[in-house]
């Protein structure tokens, strides 16, 4: 089974950030039950990590695996 890895960048614990995380978790559980990893990074608390990936807007989700890497902006 292909394992998916996602990284979600948010800015604080705002309603929009929480909605983006909830939406992504619902999608993953619906389509990839048990076959995914999700890391949530708060760009306010860890700006260097957001800068490293050139995150310009939040929420942004990166699909890290499988390749190729993809990016989606918005909740």
N, C-alpha and C positions, 0 to 999 in steps of 0.2 A: 504494500500500500504506500502511495506517495504521501509523504509528510509535508505539510504546509507550515511555514513560519511567517508570522506577521509582526510588524512593529508599528504601534500606533503612537503618534506624537500629538499631544494635547497641550493646551495652555491653561493650567490651573484646573480646579475642580468645578468648572462652570457647568451650567445646564447643557450647553452645546457639547462640551467634552464628555460628560456623562452619557449623553444620547449617542454620540459617536461610538463610545466603547460598548454600550448596550446593543446597538445595531450590529456592530461587528461580531460580537459574541453570539447573537441570535443567528446571523448568517452562517457563522462557522459551525455552530451546533446543528443547524438544519442540514447543511451540505457536507460537512466534514466531521461528523461526530467522532471525537477521540483521535482525530488525525491532524491536529493542528497545535501550534504553540503561539501564544499571544503575549507580547511584551508591551506594556504601556509606559511611555516616557513623558513626563511633564517637562515641556520645554522651558518653563519658567524656573523650575528647580535645577534642570540640567541643560543649560543653554549650549554648552560645548558639544554635547551629543547631537543636538538639533542642528547646530552649525556644521558639524562634520558631515551630515547627510544633506546639507543645503535645504533645510526645511524653511520655507518662506511664509507658509500659512498653516494654520491649524484649524481643525484636526486634519492630519495627513496620515494615511496608512501606507506602509511599504510591505509588499509581499517579497520576502527575502528568499523563500524557497517554495516551490521549485523555480529554477531559473527559467526565463530571465526575470530580473527584478522589475517589479511594477510599482507605480505610485498612484494613489487616488487621494484627491483633496476634497474635503467636505464631509459632512456627517451623513 
